[in-house]
Amino acid sequence: MVVKINENYLKLKSSYLFVEVARRESEFRKANPDADIIKMGIGDVTKPLVPAVIEAFHSAVDDLGNGETFVGYGPEQGHDFLAKTIIENDYTARGIDLDTSEVFISDGAKSDTANIQEIFGIDNKIAVTDPVYTVYVDTNVMAGRTGEMKDDGMYEGLTYIKCNSENGFVPELPSEPVDIIYLCYPNNPTGTTLTKDQLKVFVDYAKENKSIILFDAAYEAFITEDNVPHSIYEIEGAKEVAIEFKSFSKTAGFTGTRCAYTVVPKELMGYDSQGNAVEINPLWNRRQTTKFNGASYPVQKAAEAVYSPEGKKQIRDTIDYYMENAKIIRESLTDLGLDVYGGVSSPYIWVKTPNDMDSWAFFDLLLNEANVIGTPGSGFGPSGEGYLRLTAFNTLENTKEAMDRISKLEF
Ligand SMILES: *Cc1c(COP(=O)(O)O)cnc(C)c1O
């Protein structure tokens, strides 16, 4: 007898992208010890938590040190005070009715988008956009919903929906029937958005095909365009076909603090092998109550403060700071004649490489000639080849300096 591993894990390709970026950076540093490198590949926020959040956080920690206000295990689904505040601000205010039993508070949207697939059957056909936030792909590989990765960089059995400049980064409906579609808008890595009408096409498809959309709205707070939905439930009928993921990570700088939430509407149905409709909400509830014991109380109190009048204003200032950087990047590169996408309702700017360079060649050019580090688009999927991602998370000063340096290059 020997212990058998989950062999699906062997199908995973090592996360070559960030390892290789780090390797090239360190090699460059060795050869150029005095170079002042500016990192524009940062996928993490850099501004501190705002004062309103810190105050609530401190006060909740004090609650825990006092016998009269101490809080132990909370509900696995999250505290009611936060669920109610979320609903009031993120949904009721937009004309969407939700019950607290439809909101599941957690320690992150990464884990939620990763874990959600386990409540669905193994033989579901999965579609992802390409390029993609790789968590959606890798978790389905681990579960055994794919074959091996083919030479074209795509896993067998997975449906990839190409998003590139040719289709304006608007995904087409899958050409083969699919059961589950992952969508992330505003998009990581491309920074592009879908309008309400464009998202409605997917909602209508899902209704018609009895599919489910897994909608990742982690960058919702960066939306500046009027016709871009802040929630998929702004689209009529979406409650019947969509699960929505939101996070305080990018919205309020909670990447190290950890708090997010997932909405699973009561109307959402899946089907058993006999074809009977089954509510999805109780399945996720069962999954969470069994495998998760809730986000910590001080963190949920801190998240609640994001919605206080001061909290809202303070996080708005932080987001505006990042978005000013995004604007500078977008405008500088556009002035250089480059094709630039995203950066309007997103902290990510997706740049087409000049002269049909591949992603890594452009990465090397920026590193060597401008000492600026981006992220090669090819690392996010085959359709990311020929693009590079820059982010707005550096300081204003560094962002301006990086654009000045790039502006002096000749392509
Ligand atoms: C950053 C990010 C998240 C947020 O993950 P957390 O676990 O909440 O920090 C989710 N989805 C995408 C696409 C992201 O880029």
The ligand as a Tripos MOL2 file, in Angstrom:
@<TRIPOS>MOLECULE
LIG
   15    15     1     0     0
SMALL
NO_CHARGES

@<TRIPOS>ATOM
      1 C1         -7.0050   40.7640   -5.9680 C.3       1 LIG1
      2 C2         -8.0710   39.9410   -6.5820 C.ar      1 LIG1
      3 C3         -9.0540   39.3260   -5.8050 C.ar      1 LIG1
      4 C4         -9.1060   39.5530   -4.3160 C.3       1 LIG1
      5 O1         -8.6370   38.4900   -3.6130 O.3       1 LIG1
      6 P1         -8.6330   38.5240   -2.0280 P.3       1 LIG1
      7 O2         -8.4250   37.0900   -1.6780 O.co2     1 LIG1
      8 O3         -9.9700   39.0380   -1.5800 O.co2     1 LIG1
      9 O4         -7.5150   39.4140   -1.5910 O.co2     1 LIG1
     10 C5        -10.0210   38.5680   -6.4270 C.ar      1 LIG1
     11 N1        -10.0560   38.4300   -7.7610 N.ar      1 LIG1
     12 C6         -9.1440   39.0290   -8.5490 C.ar      1 LIG1
     13 C7         -9.2570   38.8790  -10.0170 C.3       1 LIG1
     14 C8         -8.1170   39.7810   -7.9850 C.ar      1 LIG1
     15 O5         -7.2030   40.3460   -8.7770 O.3       1 LIG1
@<TRIPOS>BOND
     1     1     2 1
     2     2     3 ar
     3     2    14 ar
     4     3     4 1
     5     3    10 ar
     6     4     5 1
     7     5     6 1
     8     6     7 2
     9     6     8 1
    10     6     9 1
    11    10    11 ar
    12    11    12 ar
    13    12    13 1
    14    12    14 ar
    15    14    15 1
@<TRIPOS>SUBSTRUCTURE
     1 LIG1         1 GROUP 0 **** ****
